[in-house]
Amino acid sequence: MKNIISAERDIWQYLAECGKKIVMYGMGNGADKILNICEKRGIEISDFFASDGFVRGHSFHGKTVLTFGEIKEKYDDFVVLLSFATSLPDVLEKIDSITRETELLVPDVPVFGETLFDMDFCEAHISEIEEVYNLFEDERSREIFKATINAKLTGKTKYLNASVCEKDEVYGQILHPESYEYYADLGAYNGDTIRELANYSNKLKGVYALEPDKRTFKKLSLYAESEKRFEVFCHNCAAWNRSETLYFDGSGNRNSNVSGNSATLSGKKPIEIVAKPLDEILCGNRVDYIKYDVEGSEKEALYGSINTIRKYSPDLLVSLYHRSEDIFSLPKLVQELGNYKLYLRRFRYYPAWDLNLYCTKNQ
């Protein structure tokens, strides 16, 4: 365990014992999740603050939202908990500037599911964590795996910043975009990842794009109509392991997800939507690359494309950050489904999101 985990205690244990005032930067759903954990663990939050342009004299959970300057005037020694997610360079720089003035931690709470990535969780799954660590093809992947594990445990930005790469590294050194003719984008959103791939691939002939949210699907469809370089076949459905009707969180954001039970969704307006396995949509047709970014349903989507994987061995991208167990359970699943080399890469994000498993055929 020491080979991978550097921390002696997790962020929640530290916060309960540090004796410092604890304040939260940001509001919203992420803050609510963190607050819920703190309450369960007896961790008191003293105040909330927001960026200067968002402070309008309003309150959050009964406390007036302050500026960072007001927090510094009020407290001499305090810990900041970042309570929102971002990859925007200017916002990341703002966060980094705060870390240069005081202690700032980035709690890792699951996007979906209730299982927390804490020390107890790691100890319970250490054999699986060690097994997956040894599955990766290169030392870079193992370094990113270790840094991400420790970032999730401690919330320290030094681990988050030590485990990032650029997209050119992925497309130029791991994947084979120059050879892709057919691509399946599971969780296509508005077509942004199709456009991204097209920057690296000049042989694309067709893209199968699945997007369950109706409002986002309209944007995807408009993009598909405007795309002249290749065909985009749009499907307003969720990627799943079988054909059935599911409940979908219709909140219209990038964290919208599907479930077999409407009661498990956090959104106020769960709606019904068709879910289909990719194998059924493809009807035996070949794809050269599949992206699985399906907001917590990656396991089901992988099972739903098992025939395609075993017949064509396409390159794969599998998101590993939606559920606490994804970082070790999904690489193991891919190894069961096909004969692949596994690589891990992560793009800059607070917290440890945008963590992706890249899989290429093992010759």
Long-range contacts (C-beta under 8 A, 24 or more apart in sequence): 1-122, 1-123, 1-126, 1-130, 3-130, 3-133, 4-129, 4-130, 4-133, 4-145, 4-146, 4-149, 5-122, 5-149, 5-150, 5-153, 6-146, 6-150, 7-119, 7-150, 7-153, 7-154, 9-119, 10-118, 10-119, 10-153, 10-154, 11-105, 11-107, 11-108, 11-118, 11-153, 11-154, 11-155, 12-37, 12-41, 12-43, 12-116, 12-118, 13-118, 13-119, 14-105, 14-154, 15-41, 15-43, 15-79, 15-81, 15-105, 16-41, 16-42, 16-43, 18-79, 20-77, 20-78, 20-79, 20-103, 21-46, 21-47, 21-75, 21-77, 21-78, 21-79, 22-46, 22-78, 22-79, 22-81, 23-47, 23-48, 23-49, 23-71, 23-75, 23-78, 23-79, 23-80, 23-81, 24-48, 24-49, 24-80, 24-81, 24-83, 25-49, 25-50, 25-68, 25-80, 25-81, 25-82, 25-83, 25-84, 25-95, 25-98, 25-104, 26-50, 26-82, 26-83, 26-84, 27-60, 27-65, 27-83, 27-84, 28-83, 28-84, 29-266, 30-83, 30-84, 30-85, 30-109, 31-60, 31-83, 31-84, 33-109, 34-81, 34-83, 34-107, 34-109, 35-61, 37-107, 37-109, 37-116, 45-81, 46-75, 46-78, 47-71, 47-74, 47-75, 51-94, 68-98, 72-101, 72-102, 78-102, 78-103, 79-103, 79-104, 79-105, 80-104, 80-105, 81-105, 81-106, 81-107, 81-155, 82-106, 82-107, 82-350, 82-351, 83-107, 85-349, 85-350, 85-351, 85-353, 86-349, 86-350, 87-347, 87-348, 87-349, 87-350, 87-353, 87-354, 92-348, 92-350, 95-157, 95-350, 96-157, 99-157, 104-157, 105-154, 105-155, 105-156, 105-157, 106-151, 106-155, 106-156, 106-157, 106-160, 106-350, 106-351, 106-352, 107-155, 107-351, 108-151, 108-152, 108-153, 108-155, 108-351, 108-352, 109-351, 110-322, 110-323, 110-324, 111-255, 111-295, 111-296, 111-321, 111-322, 111-323, 111-353, 112-255, 112-257, 112-295, 112-296, 112-322, 112-323, 113-296, 113-322, 113-323, 113-324, 115-323, 115-324, 115-325, 116-324, 117-152, 117-153, 117-324, 118-153, 119-153, 121-324, 122-149, 122-153, 125-325, 125-328, 128-328, 128-329, 128-332, 129-327, 129-328, 131-328, 131-332, 132-327, 132-328, 132-331, 132-332, 135-331, 135-332, 135-335, 135-342, 136-331, 136-342, 136-343, 136-344, 137-341, 137-342, 137-343, 138-343, 140-165, 140-343, 140-345, 141-342, 141-343, 141-344, 141-345, 142-344, 144-344, 144-345, 144-346, 144-355, 145-327, 145-344, 148-327, 148-344, 148-346, 148-352, 148-355, 149-327, 151-351, 151-352, 152-324, 152-327, 152-351, 152-352, 155-351, 157-350, 160-348, 160-349, 160-350, 160-351, 160-352, 161-348, 163-346, 163-352, 164-346, 164-347, 164-348, 165-345, 165-346, 165-347, 166-347, 167-196, 167-347, 169-345, 170-345, 170-356, 170-358, 171-200, 172-200, 174-343, 174-345, 174-358, 174-360, 175-289, 175-315, 175-317, 175-358, 175-360, 176-288, 176-315, 176-360, 177-201, 177-289, 178-202, 178-203, 179-203, 179-288, 180-204, 180-288, 180-289, 180-315, 181-205, 181-206, 181-288, 182-206, 182-207, 182-208, 182-285, 182-286, 182-287, 182-288, 182-289, 183-207, 183-208, 183-287, 183-288, 183-289, 183-290, 183-291, 184-208, 184-210, 184-278, 184-282, 184-287, 184-289, 184-290, 184-291, 184-305, 184-308, 184-314, 185-209, 185-210, 185-291, 186-210, 186-239, 186-278, 186-290, 186-291, 186-292, 186-293, 186-294, 186-301, 187-211, 187-239, 187-291, 187-292, 187-293, 187-294, 187-295, 188-220, 188-234, 189-216, 189-220, 189-254, 190-216, 190-219, 190-220, 190-223, 191-219, 191-220, 191-223, 191-224, 191-227, 191-232, 193-291, 193-293, 194-223, 194-227, 194-232, 195-223, 197-289, 198-229, 198-230, 204-229, 204-230, 205-230, 205-231, 206-230, 206-231, 206-232, 206-233, 207-231, 207-232, 207-233, 208-233, 208-235, 208-278, 208-281, 208-282, 208-287, 209-233, 209-234, 209-235, 210-235, 210-237, 210-238, 210-239, 210-276, 210-278, 210-281, 211-235, 211-236, 212-236, 212-237, 212-238, 212-248, 212-256, 212-258, 212-273, 212-275, 213-248, 213-250, 213-252, 213-256, 214-250, 215-252, 216-252, 235-276, 235-281, 236-273, 236-274, 237-273, 237-274, 237-275, 237-276, 238-273, 238-274, 238-275, 238-276, 238-294, 238-297, 239-275, 239-276, 239-277, 239-278, 239-292, 239-294, 239-297, 239-300, 239-301, 239-304, 239-305, 240-275, 240-276, 240-277, 240-297, 240-300, 240-301, 240-304, 241-277, 241-300, 241-301, 241-303, 241-304, 242-275, 242-277, 242-304, 243-274, 243-275, 243-276, 243-277, 243-280, 244-275, 245-272, 245-273, 245-274, 245-275, 246-272, 246-273, 246-274, 246-275, 247-271, 247-272, 247-273, 248-272, 248-273, 254-295, 255-295, 256-295, 257-294, 257-295, 257-296, 257-297, 257-322, 258-294, 258-295, 258-297, 276-304, 277-303, 277-304, 277-305, 278-304, 278-305, 278-308, 279-304, 279-305, 279-306, 279-307, 279-308, 280-304, 282-308, 284-311, 286-311, 286-312, 286-314, 287-312, 287-314, 288-312, 288-314, 288-315, 289-314, 289-315, 289-316, 289-317, 290-314, 290-315, 290-316, 290-317, 291-316, 291-317, 292-316, 292-317, 292-318, 292-319, 293-317, 293-319, 294-319, 295-322, 296-322, 296-323, 298-322, 298-326, 298-330, 299-329, 299-330, 299-333, 302-330, 302-333, 302-334, 302-337, 303-337, 306-337, 309-337, 309-338, 310-337, 310-338, 313-338, 313-339, 313-340, 313-361, 315-358, 315-359, 315-360, 315-361, 316-340, 316-357, 316-358, 316-359, 317-356, 317-357, 317-358, 317-359, 318-356, 318-357, 318-359, 319-355, 319-356, 319-357, 320-344, 320-355, 320-356, 320-357, 321-352, 321-353, 321-354, 321-355, 327-355, 330-357, 331-357, 334-359
